[in-house]
Amino acid sequence: LTAFKTINDAELKSLDYSIDAQKNRIEQAKVLRDRGNTEILDEEEKRLRILDERRRKALARQQLLDRLAQLSSVSVGVTKAFAESGGKFTAASAAQ
């Protein structure tokens, strides 16, 4: 789980960098648009939309990984409480 989070964090950082660079390219393309070339701006804006979508998916994946980590922690706690109670699981043993 930690490895997946590390990989996802690296992807998010990379996407953030790419998005910043793409925004700069869009600003440059706006100058060209003002000189009559509108195609480049359209292409650059499309690339930014794709990067934004990839980032949105990476964030959703990050939230899922966080939930899985929480569930894992809870299941370890329940298992430990069950084992320590001698197999007699109660609400009191779970709260410990």
Secondary structure in CASP SS format (residue, H / E / C, confidence):
PFRMAT SS
TARGET T0000
AUTHOR 0000-0000-0000
METHOD secondary structure of the structure
MODEL  1
L C 1.00
T H 1.00
A H 1.00
F H 1.00
K H 1.00
T H 1.00
I H 1.00
N H 1.00
D H 1.00
A H 1.00
E H 1.00
L H 1.00
K H 1.00
S H 1.00
L H 1.00
D H 1.00
Y H 1.00
S H 1.00
I H 1.00
D H 1.00
A H 1.00
Q H 1.00
K H 1.00
N H 1.00
R H 1.00
I H 1.00
E H 1.00
Q H 1.00
A H 1.00
K H 1.00
V H 1.00
L H 1.00
R H 1.00
D H 1.00
R C 1.00
G C 1.00
N C 1.00
T C 1.00
E H 1.00
I H 1.00
L H 1.00
D H 1.00
E H 1.00
E H 1.00
E H 1.00
K H 1.00
R H 1.00
L H 1.00
R H 1.00
I H 1.00
L H 1.00
D H 1.00
E H 1.00
R H 1.00
R H 1.00
R H 1.00
K H 1.00
A H 1.00
L H 1.00
A H 1.00
R H 1.00
Q H 1.00
Q H 1.00
L H 1.00
L H 1.00
D H 1.00
R H 1.00
L H 1.00
A H 1.00
Q H 1.00
L H 1.00
S H 1.00
S H 1.00
V H 1.00
S H 1.00
V H 1.00
G H 1.00
V H 1.00
T H 1.00
K H 1.00
A H 1.00
F H 1.00
A H 1.00
E H 1.00
S C 1.00
G C 1.00
G C 1.00
K C 1.00
F C 1.00
T C 1.00
A H 1.00
A H 1.00
S H 1.00
A H 1.00
A H 1.00
Q C 1.00
END
